[in-house]
Amino acid sequence: MRDDVTFVELVHRDLREVRWPGPAEIRARARGRSRRTAVTAAAAVLVLASVSTVAVGRAVAPAPPPAATAGEHAEIPVEAMLAPADVPAKSDERLGDTGLGERVRVDDVLRTCGQGRGLLEDQAVSRYSRSQTLIGTATVDGFAPYRRPVVSQDVYRLEAGAAGRVFADLDRLVAGCTAWQEVSPVQAEQGTVTTTVVHRWTVAASDFAGDQAILLRHTVSVPPDGTTGKPVGLPPWPEYTLVVRVGDLVTVLVPGEPLRLGVPGNTVTEAQLLDVARAAGRRMCAAANPGC
């Protein structure tokens, strides 16, 4: 019975945490739409409808990247991606896509803050990219099984020197976006209210995999009701993103529900998340320029 109550509490909490993006964030997300959007949308269809396969397409083919020189790796092979055995949560399906000339996406909200504060003029653009979402089934007593993403991964191949720039940009954004305030509609028990939330980003760990690596932690404050001053809803769970570079390859890992730290019922640890990032780094070794 307790498992049933916990599940209901989680659903209720998620509904109360809905945060409507502001106009600037909507425009930024529209400009930055990429393969991860398509793959995540496909995963969402699976979560809601338990569809076993989803076609992920692209309306317009981007311009081809510069040709690779002799002896240099170009397109990113499937073998450079995480395998289900690398992840401490069961998955039984993989949705994937490839791209050309995609912008490197780590955290869209952080990017919006950086652009608003003049910290980021543009984003690094990859030559080649590949993405995937590993999906598994969750079961809770008293409820029908449902499908959910376990982890989403993007791997980008960049020009020489551009891969390191991704980390320099992140350092600058984290330092410059301390306590970034955002006025937005928030869903509360009594309905939608407009209030101010505070975003904070910290580097929880670094240099634990590949040539460069960080574990980025994003927290959002509990907003006060503009009329009563009381907290609106419950504190959102922190969001974690792992970024690892090996040579000219950069991977961005976004843990799904079963790998999120601090979620009631989850037993995953930060050490296990870092192990997933290390496995991703090892997978990229053979495909990187230079290799490991």
C-alpha positions as CSV (number, residue, x, y, z in Angstrom):
1,M,0.0,0.0,0.0
2,R,2.9,2.4,0.8
3,D,4.2,2.0,-2.8
4,D,0.8,3.1,-4.1
5,V,0.8,6.1,-1.9
6,T,4.3,7.0,-2.9
7,F,3.5,6.8,-6.6
8,V,0.4,9.0,-6.2
9,E,2.5,11.5,-4.2
10,L,5.1,11.6,-7.0
11,V,2.4,12.2,-9.6
12,H,0.8,14.9,-7.5
13,R,4.1,16.6,-6.9
14,D,5.1,16.6,-10.6
15,L,1.8,18.2,-11.5
16,R,2.3,20.9,-8.9
17,E,5.9,21.6,-10.3
18,V,4.8,22.6,-13.7
19,R,6.7,25.7,-14.7
20,W,5.6,27.7,-17.7
21,P,8.5,29.1,-19.6
22,G,8.7,32.9,-20.2
23,P,8.8,34.4,-23.7
24,A,12.6,34.6,-23.8
25,E,13.0,30.9,-22.9
26,I,10.3,29.9,-25.5
27,R,12.2,31.8,-28.2
28,A,15.5,30.2,-27.1
29,R,14.1,26.7,-27.1
30,A,12.6,27.2,-30.5
31,R,16.0,28.4,-31.9
32,G,17.8,25.5,-30.2
33,R,15.4,22.7,-31.2
34,S,17.5,19.7,-32.2
35,R,17.7,15.9,-32.2
36,R,17.3,15.7,-28.4
37,T,13.9,17.3,-28.8
38,A,12.8,14.8,-31.4
39,V,14.1,11.8,-29.4
40,T,12.7,13.0,-26.1
41,A,9.3,13.7,-27.7
42,A,9.3,10.1,-29.0
43,A,10.2,8.9,-25.5
44,A,7.3,10.9,-24.1
45,V,4.9,9.2,-26.6
46,L,6.2,5.8,-25.2
47,V,5.7,6.9,-21.6
48,L,2.1,8.0,-22.3
49,A,1.0,5.4,-24.7
50,S,3.5,2.5,-24.4
51,V,4.1,2.7,-28.1
52,S,7.0,0.3,-28.9
53,T,8.5,2.2,-31.9
54,V,8.4,5.8,-32.9
55,A,9.7,7.3,-36.2
56,V,12.0,10.3,-35.7
57,G,12.3,12.4,-38.9
58,R,13.9,15.6,-40.0
59,A,12.1,18.0,-42.4
60,V,15.1,19.8,-43.8
61,A,18.5,18.3,-44.3
62,P,21.3,20.7,-42.9
63,A,24.3,21.6,-44.9
64,P,27.0,18.9,-44.9
65,P,30.0,19.4,-42.6
66,P,33.6,19.8,-43.9
67,A,35.1,16.5,-45.2
68,A,37.3,14.5,-42.8
69,T,41.0,14.4,-43.6
70,A,42.8,11.1,-44.1
71,G,42.9,8.9,-41.0
72,E,40.4,11.1,-39.1
73,H,37.1,9.8,-37.8
74,A,34.0,11.6,-39.1
75,E,30.5,10.3,-38.4
76,I,29.8,9.0,-34.9
77,P,29.3,5.2,-34.8
78,V,26.6,3.5,-32.6
79,E,29.5,1.8,-30.7
80,A,30.5,5.3,-29.3
81,M,27.2,5.5,-27.4
82,L,26.3,4.1,-24.0
83,A,25.0,0.5,-23.9
84,P,22.2,-0.6,-21.6
85,A,24.8,-2.6,-19.6
86,D,26.6,0.7,-18.7
87,V,23.6,2.1,-16.9
88,P,22.5,1.1,-13.3
89,A,18.8,0.9,-14.3
90,K,17.1,-1.6,-16.6
91,S,16.2,-0.5,-20.2
92,D,15.0,-2.6,-23.1
93,E,14.7,-0.2,-26.0
94,R,16.8,2.5,-27.7
95,L,15.5,5.4,-29.7
96,G,18.2,7.2,-31.7
97,D,18.9,9.8,-34.4
98,T,21.8,11.4,-36.1
99,G,22.5,15.0,-37.2
100,L,24.7,17.4,-39.0
101,G,25.6,20.9,-38.0
102,E,23.7,20.8,-34.7
103,R,24.3,23.3,-31.9
104,V,25.6,21.8,-28.7
105,R,22.9,21.8,-26.1
106,V,23.6,21.3,-22.4
107,D,21.0,23.3,-20.4
108,D,18.5,25.5,-22.2
109,V,17.5,27.5,-19.2
110,L,21.2,28.2,-18.4
111,R,21.7,29.3,-21.9
112,T,18.8,31.7,-21.7
113,C,20.2,33.3,-18.6
114,G,23.6,33.6,-20.3
115,Q,22.2,35.2,-23.4
116,G,20.1,37.6,-21.2
117,R,23.2,38.7,-19.3
118,G,25.4,39.0,-22.3
119,L,27.6,36.0,-21.4
120,L,27.0,33.9,-24.4
121,E,26.8,35.2,-28.0
122,D,26.4,31.9,-29.7
123,Q,26.7,28.1,-29.2
124,A,29.3,25.7,-30.4
125,V,28.2,24.0,-33.6
126,S,29.0,20.3,-34.2
127,R,30.1,18.7,-37.4
128,Y,28.4,15.4,-36.7
129,S,26.1,14.3,-33.9
130,R,24.3,11.2,-32.6
131,S,21.6,11.0,-29.9
132,Q,19.8,8.2,-28.1
133,T,17.3,7.6,-25.3
134,L,17.3,4.3,-23.4
135,I,13.8,3.4,-22.3
136,G,12.6,0.9,-19.7
137,T,9.4,-0.2,-18.0
138,A,8.4,0.9,-14.5
139,T,6.0,-1.1,-12.4
140,V,4.2,0.0,-9.3
141,D,1.8,-2.2,-7.3
142,G,-1.8,-1.3,-8.1
143,F,-1.0,0.6,-11.3
144,A,-0.5,-0.4,-15.0
145,P,3.2,-0.7,-16.1
146,Y,4.4,2.4,-17.9
147,R,7.4,3.3,-20.1
148,R,9.9,5.9,-19.1
149,P,13.2,7.3,-20.3
150,V,16.2,6.0,-18.3
151,V,18.9,8.3,-19.8
152,S,19.2,10.6,-22.8
153,Q,22.5,11.1,-24.5
154,D,23.9,13.4,-27.2
155,V,27.3,13.0,-28.7
156,Y,28.8,15.8,-30.8
157,R,31.9,15.9,-32.9
158,L,33.4,19.4,-33.1
159,E,36.2,21.2,-34.9
160,A,39.6,21.3,-33.3
161,G,39.5,23.5,-30.2
162,A,35.7,23.9,-30.2
163,A,35.2,21.0,-27.9
164,G,37.2,22.6,-25.1
165,R,35.2,25.8,-25.7
166,V,32.0,24.1,-24.5
167,F,33.5,23.7,-21.1
168,A,34.9,27.3,-21.0
169,D,31.4,28.5,-21.9
170,L,29.9,26.4,-19.1
171,D,32.3,27.8,-16.6
172,R,31.5,31.3,-17.6
173,L,27.7,30.7,-17.5
174,V,27.7,29.0,-14.1
175,A,29.8,31.8,-12.6
176,G,27.7,34.5,-14.2
177,C,24.2,33.1,-13.6
178,T,24.2,32.8,-9.9
179,A,20.7,33.3,-8.4
180,W,19.1,34.1,-11.8
181,Q,15.5,35.2,-11.2
182,E,12.7,34.4,-13.5
183,V,9.1,35.7,-13.4
184,S,6.7,33.0,-14.7
185,P,3.4,31.3,-14.2
186,V,3.5,28.4,-11.8
187,Q,0.9,25.7,-11.2
188,A,-0.3,25.7,-7.6
189,E,-3.1,23.9,-5.8
190,Q,-5.5,26.9,-6.2
191,G,-4.6,27.3,-9.9
192,T,-2.0,29.1,-11.9
193,V,-0.2,32.0,-10.2
194,T,2.5,34.3,-11.4
195,T,5.6,34.5,-9.2
196,T,9.4,34.7,-9.1
197,V,11.6,31.6,-9.0
198,V,15.3,31.6,-8.5
199,H,17.6,29.3,-10.6
200,R,21.0,28.2,-9.3
201,W,23.7,26.2,-11.1
202,T,26.7,24.6,-9.4
203,V,29.4,22.2,-10.6
204,A,28.9,19.2,-8.3
205,A,32.0,17.3,-9.6
206,S,34.6,17.8,-12.3
207,D,37.5,16.0,-14.0
208,F,36.2,12.5,-13.3
209,A,36.1,11.1,-16.9
210,G,37.7,11.6,-20.3
211,D,39.8,14.7,-21.0
212,Q,37.2,17.0,-19.3
213,A,34.1,16.3,-17.4
214,I,31.5,18.1,-15.1
215,L,28.4,17.1,-13.2
216,L,26.1,20.2,-13.5
217,R,23.5,20.7,-10.8
218,H,20.4,22.9,-11.4
219,T,18.0,23.8,-8.6
220,V,14.9,26.0,-8.6
221,S,13.6,27.8,-5.5
222,V,10.1,27.2,-4.0
223,P,8.3,30.4,-5.3
224,P,6.2,32.4,-2.9
225,D,2.6,33.3,-3.7
226,G,2.5,36.9,-4.7
227,T,-0.5,37.5,-2.5
228,T,-0.1,35.4,0.6
229,G,3.7,35.0,0.6
230,K,3.4,31.3,1.3
231,P,5.4,28.8,-0.7
232,V,3.7,27.6,-3.9
233,G,3.9,23.8,-4.1
234,L,6.8,21.6,-3.1
235,P,10.5,22.1,-3.8
236,P,11.4,20.7,-7.3
237,W,13.9,18.0,-7.3
238,P,17.4,19.1,-8.5
239,E,18.3,18.4,-12.1
240,Y,21.6,16.9,-13.0
241,T,23.5,16.9,-16.4
242,L,26.8,15.2,-17.1
243,V,29.1,16.6,-19.8
244,V,32.2,14.7,-20.9
245,R,34.9,15.4,-23.5
246,V,37.2,12.9,-25.2
247,G,39.3,14.5,-27.9
248,D,36.9,16.2,-30.4
249,L,33.8,14.5,-29.0
250,V,31.5,15.9,-26.3
251,T,28.7,14.0,-24.8
252,V,25.8,15.4,-22.8
253,L,24.0,12.9,-20.5
254,V,20.6,13.7,-19.0
255,P,19.4,11.2,-16.3
256,G,15.8,10.1,-16.6
257,E,13.5,9.5,-13.6
258,P,15.1,6.2,-12.4
259,L,18.5,7.9,-12.3
260,R,17.6,11.2,-10.7
261,L,19.3,11.9,-7.4
262,G,17.1,12.8,-4.5
263,V,13.8,11.2,-5.9
264,P,12.0,9.2,-3.2
265,G,12.4,5.5,-3.9
266,N,15.5,5.9,-6.0
267,T,18.7,4.2,-4.8
268,V,21.1,5.7,-7.4
269,T,24.0,7.5,-6.0
270,E,26.2,10.3,-7.3
271,A,29.1,7.8,-7.6
272,Q,27.0,5.7,-9.9
273,L,26.2,8.7,-12.1
274,L,29.9,9.4,-12.4
275,D,30.5,5.8,-13.3
276,V,27.9,6.2,-16.2
277,A,29.9,9.2,-17.4
278,R,33.1,7.2,-17.2
279,A,31.6,4.5,-19.3
280,A,30.4,7.1,-21.8
281,G,34.0,8.4,-22.0
282,R,35.4,4.9,-22.6
283,R,32.8,4.3,-25.4
284,M,33.9,7.5,-27.2
285,C,37.6,6.6,-27.1
286,A,37.9,4.6,-30.3
287,A,35.8,7.2,-32.2
288,A,37.5,10.4,-31.0
289,N,40.2,12.5,-32.7
290,P,42.7,11.8,-31.2
291,G,41.7,8.4,-29.7
292,C,42.5,7.1,-26.3
